[in-house]
C-alpha cells in the first residue's frame, strides 16, 4: 500500500498462523534500527517476520516503512524459493539499503522454547 510510510505484507499474519494452529516464532524490528532508515531520516515503522517453528521457513512478513514495496520483493522471493529464514539472515545484502535490515530482523528470531518445540512437534 503506497501510503507514507509505505505498508507491505506478504504471506500469513501472526493471527492467521495462530488460527491455523501453526507453531511460529515472531521477530520484530523498529525501523530506527535499520541503518539506511536512519541515514535518510525515515525511521517511522517496523519490520515483522512470521517464521514456521518446525521448518524455519518464512510464512509471512510485514513492513511499515520507507521502501517497503521493494523489501517485500526480497522476502517474497525467499518464500517462493522455500528458503529457511537463516538463508536470508546470513545473506550479504547490498549496503546501504532498507533490505539490509532483514539481516538484523532475522538475527532476532527467538530461539525455540519448550512450548514452541512442543507446538512444532504436533
MARTORDREN-451392 format. One record per residue: residue number from 1; residue in three letters; x, y, z of N, C-alpha, C in turn. Coordinates in Angstrom, 3 decimals. Layout:
// residues N
+------+------+----------+----------+----------+----------+----------+----------+----------+----------+----------+
! resi ! resn !     n.px !     n.py !     n.pz !    ca.px !    ca.py !    ca.pz !     c.px !     c.py !     c.pz !
+------+------+----------+----------+----------+----------+----------+----------+----------+----------+----------+
!  NUM !  ALA !        X !        Y !        Z !        X !        Y !        Z !        X !        Y !        Z !
...
+------+------+----------+----------+----------+----------+----------+----------+----------+----------+----------+
This chain:
// residues 122
+------+------+----------+----------+----------+----------+----------+----------+----------+----------+----------+
! resi ! resn !     n.px !     n.py !     n.pz !    ca.px !    ca.py !    ca.pz !     c.px !     c.py !     c.pz !
+------+------+----------+----------+----------+----------+----------+----------+----------+----------+----------+
!    1 !  UNK !    0.854 !   -1.152 !    0.000 !    0.000 !    0.000 !    0.000 !    0.911 !    1.228 !    0.000 !
!    2 !  UNK !    0.753 !    2.083 !   -0.958 !    1.638 !    3.229 !   -1.096 !    1.092 !    4.421 !   -0.318 !
!    3 !  UNK !    1.270 !    4.319 !    0.999 !    0.967 !    5.405 !    1.914 !    2.301 !    5.917 !    2.423 !
!    4 !  UNK !    2.303 !    6.853 !    3.333 !    3.556 !    7.380 !    3.851 !    3.611 !    7.192 !    5.358 !
!    5 !  UNK !    4.466 !    6.287 !    5.861 !    5.384 !    5.437 !    5.102 !    4.639 !    4.269 !    4.446 !
!    6 !  UNK !    5.328 !    3.624 !    3.495 !    4.735 !    2.500 !    2.757 !    4.403 !    1.347 !    3.691 !
!    7 !  UNK !    3.369 !    0.595 !    3.330 !    2.992 !   -0.612 !    4.056 !    2.997 !   -1.768 !    3.078 !
!    8 !  UNK !    3.689 !   -2.821 !    3.432 !    3.721 !   -4.012 !    2.594 !    3.555 !   -5.255 !    3.437 !
!    9 !  UNK !    2.873 !   -6.248 !    2.889 !    2.694 !   -7.503 !    3.603 !    2.614 !   -8.638 !    2.602 !
!   10 !  UNK !    3.223 !   -9.762 !    2.940 !    3.167 !  -10.940 !    2.099 !    3.010 !  -12.152 !    3.016 !
!   11 !  UNK !    2.228 !  -13.136 !    2.569 !    2.066 !  -14.360 !    3.345 !    1.093 !  -14.207 !    4.498 !
!   12 !  UNK !    1.291 !  -15.033 !    5.516 !    0.387 !  -15.068 !    6.664 !    0.708 !  -13.994 !    7.684 !
!   13 !  UNK !   -0.332 !  -13.516 !    8.344 !   -0.140 !  -12.646 !    9.500 !    0.042 !  -13.544 !   10.728 !
!   14 !  UNK !    0.465 !  -12.953 !   11.815 !    0.617 !  -13.715 !   13.058 !   -0.718 !  -14.319 !   13.477 !
!   15 !  UNK !   -1.787 !  -13.545 !   13.384 !   -3.117 !  -14.030 !   13.772 !   -3.568 !  -15.186 !   12.873 !
!   16 !  UNK !   -3.321 !  -15.075 !   11.563 !   -3.715 !  -16.148 !   10.642 !   -2.963 !  -17.442 !   10.941 !
!   17 !  UNK !   -1.673 !  -17.344 !   11.211 !   -0.879 !  -18.539 !   11.525 !   -1.390 !  -19.196 !   12.796 !
!   18 !  UNK !   -1.693 !  -18.400 !   13.814 !   -2.208 !  -18.953 !   15.069 !   -3.564 !  -19.609 !   14.863 !
!   19 !  UNK !   -4.440 !  -18.956 !   14.065 !   -5.760 !  -19.521 !   13.774 !   -5.649 !  -20.879 !   13.093 !
!   20 !  UNK !   -4.625 !  -21.040 !   12.266 !   -4.411 !  -22.310 !   11.564 !   -3.688 !  -23.342 !   12.429 !
!   21 !  UNK !   -3.308 !  -22.951 !   13.631 !   -2.632 !  -23.880 !   14.536 !   -1.176 !  -24.132 !   14.189 !
!   22 !  UNK !   -0.553 !  -23.206 !   13.503 !    0.847 !  -23.358 !   13.109 !    1.743 !  -22.805 !   14.212 !
!   23 !  UNK !    2.694 !  -23.598 !   14.650 !    3.667 !  -23.131 !   15.644 !    4.602 !  -22.142 !   14.964 !
!   24 !  UNK !    4.712 !  -20.955 !   15.537 !    5.511 !  -19.904 !   14.908 !    6.464 !  -19.253 !   15.908 !
!   25 !  UNK !    7.447 !  -18.600 !   15.336 !    8.311 !  -17.672 !   16.069 !    8.200 !  -16.342 !   15.355 !
!   26 !  UNK !    8.212 !  -15.256 !   16.093 !    7.991 !  -13.931 !   15.522 !    9.180 !  -13.029 !   15.844 !
!   27 !  UNK !    9.663 !  -12.339 !   14.831 !   10.741 !  -11.354 !   15.013 !   10.205 !   -9.984 !   14.627 !
!   28 !  UNK !   10.536 !   -8.985 !   15.434 !   10.123 !   -7.601 !   15.172 !   11.341 !   -6.693 !   15.239 !
!   29 !  UNK !   11.315 !   -5.653 !   14.423 !   12.419 !   -4.697 !   14.405 !   11.869 !   -3.314 !   14.102 !
!   30 !  UNK !   12.115 !   -2.348 !   14.975 !   11.700 !   -0.980 !   14.650 !   12.589 !   -0.429 !   13.538 !
!   31 !  UNK !   12.023 !    0.390 !   12.691 !   12.791 !    0.929 !   11.564 !   13.967 !    1.789 !   12.018 !
!   32 !  UNK !   13.920 !    2.321 !   13.230 !   15.069 !    3.111 !   13.689 !   16.290 !    2.246 !   13.961 !
!   33 !  UNK !   16.152 !    0.935 !   13.838 !   17.291 !    0.019 !   13.952 !   17.903 !   -0.338 !   12.598 !
!   34 !  UNK !   17.300 !    0.155 !   11.522 !   17.794 !   -0.103 !   10.161 !   18.697 !    1.068 !    9.771 !
!   35 !  UNK !   19.960 !    0.760 !    9.472 !   20.941 !    1.815 !    9.189 !   20.496 !    2.751 !    8.078 !
!   36 !  UNK !   19.982 !    2.219 !    6.983 !   19.559 !    3.069 !    5.859 !   18.421 !    3.989 !    6.271 !
!   37 !  UNK !   17.496 !    3.495 !    7.069 !   16.378 !    4.323 !    7.535 !   16.900 !    5.508 !    8.352 !
!   38 !  UNK !   17.894 !    5.247 !    9.174 !   18.478 !    6.332 !    9.976 !   19.244 !    7.310 !    9.087 !
!   39 !  UNK !   19.939 !    6.782 !    8.093 !   20.719 !    7.628 !    7.195 !   19.842 !    8.628 !    6.455 !
!   40 !  UNK !   18.662 !    8.189 !    6.013 !   17.784 !    9.077 !    5.241 !   16.723 !    9.756 !    6.108 !
!   41 !  UNK !   16.760 !    9.505 !    7.409 !   15.814 !   10.162 !    8.315 !   14.390 !    9.649 !    8.207 !
!   42 !  UNK !   14.224 !    8.386 !    7.798 !   12.897 !    7.765 !    7.652 !   12.768 !    6.615 !    8.645 !
!   43 !  UNK !   12.681 !    6.926 !    9.921 !   12.746 !    5.897 !   10.959 !   11.384 !    5.466 !   11.498 !
!   44 !  UNK !   10.297 !    5.964 !   10.906 !    8.968 !    5.528 !   11.352 !    8.686 !    4.131 !   10.828 !
!   45 !  UNK !    8.080 !    3.296 !   11.670 !    7.620 !    1.994 !   11.224 !    8.363 !    0.829 !   11.828 !
!   46 !  UNK !    8.206 !   -0.341 !   11.196 !    8.748 !   -1.590 !   11.725 !    8.826 !   -2.643 !   10.630 !
!   47 !  UNK !    9.548 !   -3.720 !   10.936 !    9.550 !   -4.949 !   10.139 !    9.117 !   -6.068 !   11.073 !
!   48 !  UNK !    8.390 !   -7.041 !   10.539 !    7.942 !   -8.176 !   11.342 !    7.942 !   -9.430 !   10.474 !
!   49 !  UNK !    8.548 !  -10.493 !   10.978 !    8.604 !  -11.764 !   10.243 !    7.935 !  -12.863 !   11.057 !
!   50 !  UNK !    7.149 !  -13.682 !   10.370 !    6.489 !  -14.840 !   10.970 !    7.212 !  -16.071 !   10.448 !
!   51 !  UNK !    7.797 !  -16.846 !   11.352 !    8.632 !  -17.989 !   10.990 !    7.966 !  -19.286 !   11.446 !
!   52 !  UNK !    7.906 !  -20.272 !   10.566 !    7.395 !  -21.591 !   10.934 !    8.392 !  -22.236 !   11.896 !
!   53 !  UNK !    7.935 !  -22.571 !   13.098 !    8.825 !  -23.122 !   14.119 !    9.364 !  -24.491 !   13.738 !
!   54 !  UNK !    8.652 !  -25.219 !   12.907 !    9.086 !  -26.560 !   12.515 !   10.104 !  -26.520 !   11.379 !
!   55 !  UNK !    9.804 !  -25.763 !   10.337 !   10.646 !  -25.782 !    9.131 !   11.616 !  -24.609 !    9.030 !
!   56 !  UNK !   11.432 !  -23.597 !    9.867 !   12.231 !  -22.358 !    9.820 !   11.988 !  -21.531 !    8.555 !
!   57 !  UNK !   10.942 !  -21.851 !    7.810 !   10.613 !  -21.066 !    6.618 !    9.839 !  -19.815 !    7.007 !
!   58 !  UNK !    9.987 !  -18.785 !    6.213 !    9.253 !  -17.542 !    6.437 !    7.828 !  -17.754 !    5.934 !
!   59 !  UNK !    6.864 !  -17.578 !    6.834 !    5.457 !  -17.733 !    6.470 !    4.814 !  -16.407 !    6.115 !
!   60 !  UNK !    5.339 !  -15.326 !    6.685 !    4.763 !  -14.019 !    6.434 !    5.723 !  -12.915 !    6.814 !
!   61 !  UNK !    5.485 !  -11.755 !    6.244 !    6.338 !  -10.604 !    6.513 !    5.509 !   -9.345 !    6.337 !
!   62 !  UNK !    5.690 !   -8.429 !    7.259 !    5.029 !   -7.127 !    7.188 !    6.076 !   -6.052 !    7.408 !
!   63 !  UNK !    5.962 !   -4.987 !    6.642 !    6.846 !   -3.841 !    6.854 !    6.043 !   -2.570 !    6.678 !
!   64 !  UNK !    6.189 !   -1.681 !    7.645 !    5.682 !   -0.326 !    7.555 !    6.915 !    0.550 !    7.589 !
!   65 !  UNK !    7.240 !    1.150 !    6.457 !    8.430 !    1.979 !    6.403 !    8.806 !    2.311 !    4.972 !
!   66 !  UNK !    9.699 !    3.256 !    4.854 !   10.176 !    3.682 !    3.546 !   10.782 !    2.489 !    2.793 !
!   67 !  UNK !   10.367 !    2.308 !    1.547 !   10.903 !    1.228 !    0.724 !   10.265 !   -0.126 !    0.953 !
!   68 !  UNK !    9.155 !   -0.178 !    1.676 !    8.519 !   -1.466 !    1.981 !    8.182 !   -2.259 !    0.723 !
!   69 !  UNK !    7.737 !   -1.581 !   -0.318 !    7.381 !   -2.267 !   -1.560 !    8.538 !   -3.029 !   -2.167 !
!   70 !  UNK !    9.729 !   -2.500 !   -2.034 !   10.911 !   -3.165 !   -2.590 !   11.430 !   -4.262 !   -1.665 !
!   71 !  UNK !   11.381 !   -4.039 !   -0.367 !   11.858 !   -5.050 !    0.584 !   10.969 !   -6.286 !    0.514 !
!   72 !  UNK !    9.668 !   -6.077 !    0.325 !    8.724 !   -7.193 !    0.206 !    9.148 !   -8.144 !   -0.907 !
!   73 !  UNK !    9.638 !   -7.616 !   -2.021 !   10.048 !   -8.459 !   -3.147 !   11.182 !   -9.398 !   -2.751 !
!   74 !  UNK !   12.100 !   -8.928 !   -1.937 !   13.208 !   -9.766 !   -1.472 !   12.683 !  -10.910 !   -0.612 !
!   75 !  UNK !   11.789 !  -10.583 !    0.318 !   11.236 !  -11.606 !    1.213 !   10.371 !  -12.586 !    0.425 !
!   76 !  UNK !    9.549 !  -12.076 !   -0.479 !    8.681 !  -12.947 !   -1.265 !    9.497 !  -13.927 !   -2.099 !
!   77 !  UNK !   10.580 !  -13.476 !   -2.679 !   11.440 !  -14.372 !   -3.464 !   11.994 !  -15.486 !   -2.585 !
!   78 !  UNK !   12.403 !  -15.151 !   -1.378 !   12.911 !  -16.158 !   -0.445 !   11.822 !  -17.152 !   -0.065 !
!   79 !  UNK !   10.609 !  -16.634 !    0.137 !    9.485 !  -17.511 !    0.480 !    9.168 !  -18.457 !   -0.677 !
!   80 !  UNK !    9.126 !  -17.926 !   -1.896 !    8.826 !  -18.755 !   -3.065 !    9.882 !  -19.831 !   -3.284 !
!   81 !  UNK !   11.127 !  -19.525 !   -2.930 !   12.216 !  -20.489 !   -3.081 !   12.229 !  -21.521 !   -1.958 !
!   82 !  UNK !   11.408 !  -21.296 !   -0.917 !   11.348 !  -22.250 !    0.189 !   12.556 !  -22.191 !    1.114 !
!   83 !  UNK !   13.257 !  -21.064 !    1.110 !   14.439 !  -20.926 !    1.958 !   14.061 !  -20.839 !    3.426 !
!   84 !  UNK !   14.897 !  -21.382 !    4.268 !   14.765 !  -21.145 !    5.705 !   15.131 !  -19.682 !    5.948 !
!   85 !  UNK !   14.612 !  -19.109 !    7.016 !   14.908 !  -17.706 !    7.307 !   16.402 !  -17.464 !    7.455 !
!   86 !  UNK !   17.149 !  -18.495 !    7.842 !   18.587 !  -18.340 !    8.032 !   19.314 !  -18.042 !    6.719 !
!   87 !  UNK !   18.758 !  -18.494 !    5.604 !   19.359 !  -18.189 !    4.306 !   19.334 !  -16.705 !    4.026 !
!   88 !  UNK !   18.222 !  -16.071 !    4.320 !   18.105 !  -14.623 !    4.133 !   18.855 !  -13.881 !    5.227 !
!   89 !  UNK !   18.800 !  -14.398 !    6.429 !   19.513 !  -13.774 !    7.557 !   21.013 !  -13.689 !    7.285 !
!   90 !  UNK !   21.567 !  -14.744 !    6.711 !   23.010 !  -14.834 !    6.506 !   23.484 !  -14.282 !    5.156 !
!   91 !  UNK !   22.548 !  -13.862 !    4.315 !   22.912 !  -13.306 !    3.002 !   23.613 !  -11.963 !    3.186 !
!   92 !  UNK !   24.517 !  -11.683 !    2.291 !   25.165 !  -10.370 !    2.283 !   24.355 !   -9.514 !    1.315 !
!   93 !  UNK !   23.554 !   -8.622 !    1.866 !   22.688 !   -7.770 !    1.051 !   23.363 !   -6.422 !    0.828 !
!   94 !  UNK !   23.009 !   -5.787 !   -0.243 !   23.606 !   -4.514 !   -0.633 !   23.548 !   -3.501 !    0.506 !
!   95 !  UNK !   24.655 !   -2.785 !    0.684 !   24.754 !   -1.763 !    1.724 !   24.942 !   -0.415 !    1.064 !
!   96 !  UNK !   24.307 !    0.605 !    1.470 !   23.252 !    0.671 !    2.485 !   21.871 !    0.635 !    1.815 !
!   97 !  UNK !   21.057 !   -0.330 !    2.172 !   19.690 !   -0.432 !    1.652 !   18.743 !   -0.782 !    2.790 !
!   98 !  UNK !   17.470 !   -0.589 !    2.543 !   16.459 !   -0.990 !    3.535 !   16.450 !   -2.512 !    3.677 !
!   99 !  UNK !   16.652 !   -3.227 !    2.568 !   16.651 !   -4.694 !    2.614 !   17.746 !   -5.227 !    3.526 !
!  100 !  UNK !   18.805 !   -4.485 !    3.674 !   19.883 !   -4.896 !    4.571 !   19.368 !   -5.076 !    6.007 !
!  101 !  UNK !   18.305 !   -4.379 !    6.349 !   17.690 !   -4.520 !    7.669 !   17.116 !   -5.902 !    7.919 !
!  102 !  UNK !   16.883 !   -6.675 !    6.858 !   16.357 !   -8.032 !    7.027 !   17.316 !   -8.902 !    7.838 !
!  103 !  UNK !   18.610 !   -8.711 !    7.641 !   19.594 !   -9.477 !    8.412 !   19.472 !   -9.205 !    9.898 !
!  104 !  UNK !   19.288 !   -7.943 !   10.242 !   19.134 !   -7.557 !   11.651 !   17.832 !   -8.117 !   12.203 !
!  105 !  UNK !   16.747 !   -7.972 !   11.430 !   15.447 !   -8.512 !   11.849 !   15.543 !  -10.007 !   12.116 !
!  106 !  UNK !   16.062 !  -10.756 !   11.158 !   16.072 !  -12.216 !   11.255 !   17.102 !  -12.735 !   12.246 !
!  107 !  UNK !   18.093 !  -11.928 !   12.579 !   19.021 !  -12.308 !   13.652 !   18.300 !  -12.299 !   14.996 !
!  108 !  UNK !   17.153 !  -11.608 !   15.046 !   16.375 !  -11.524 !   16.277 !   15.264 !  -12.551 !   16.393 !
!  109 !  UNK !   15.232 !  -13.554 !   15.516 !   14.223 !  -14.612 !   15.643 !   14.483 !  -15.332 !   16.970 !
!  110 !  UNK !   13.472 !  -15.416 !   17.825 !   13.688 !  -16.045 !   19.129 !   14.067 !  -17.518 !   19.008 !
!  111 !  UNK !   14.857 !  -17.958 !   19.942 !   15.235 !  -19.369 !   19.999 !   14.000 !  -20.206 !   20.306 !
!  112 !  UNK !   14.062 !  -21.461 !   19.956 !   12.966 !  -22.378 !   20.277 !   12.857 !  -22.517 !   21.787 !
!  113 !  UNK !   11.640 !  -22.422 !   22.299 !   11.380 !  -22.659 !   23.717 !   10.767 !  -24.052 !   23.843 !
!  114 !  UNK !   10.621 !  -24.513 !   25.047 !    9.973 !  -25.822 !   25.251 !    8.548 !  -25.802 !   24.686 !
!  115 !  UNK !    7.834 !  -24.700 !   24.889 !    6.472 !  -24.580 !   24.377 !    6.459 !  -24.594 !   22.852 !
!  116 !  UNK !    7.352 !  -23.815 !   22.233 !    7.418 !  -23.775 !   20.769 !    7.816 !  -25.133 !   20.224 !
!  117 !  UNK !    8.757 !  -25.790 !   20.894 !    9.206 !  -27.119 !   20.467 !    8.040 !  -28.109 !   20.519 !
!  118 !  UNK !    7.258 !  -28.053 !   21.591 !    6.110 !  -28.963 !   21.732 !    5.051 !  -28.661 !   20.679 !
!  119 !  UNK !    4.794 !  -27.367 !   20.427 !    3.810 !  -26.988 !   19.390 !    4.273 !  -27.457 !   18.020 !
!  120 !  UNK !    5.555 !  -27.314 !   17.735 !    6.102 !  -27.713 !   16.427 !    6.060 !  -29.224 !   16.228 !
!  121 !  UNK !    6.120 !  -29.977 !   17.316 !    6.106 !  -31.433 !   17.235 !    4.715 !  -31.966 !   16.885 !
!  122 !  UNK !    3.695 !  -31.181 !   17.112 !    2.313 !  -31.638 !   16.840 !    2.022 !  -31.728 !   15.384 !
+------+------+----------+----------+----------+----------+----------+----------+----------+----------+----------+
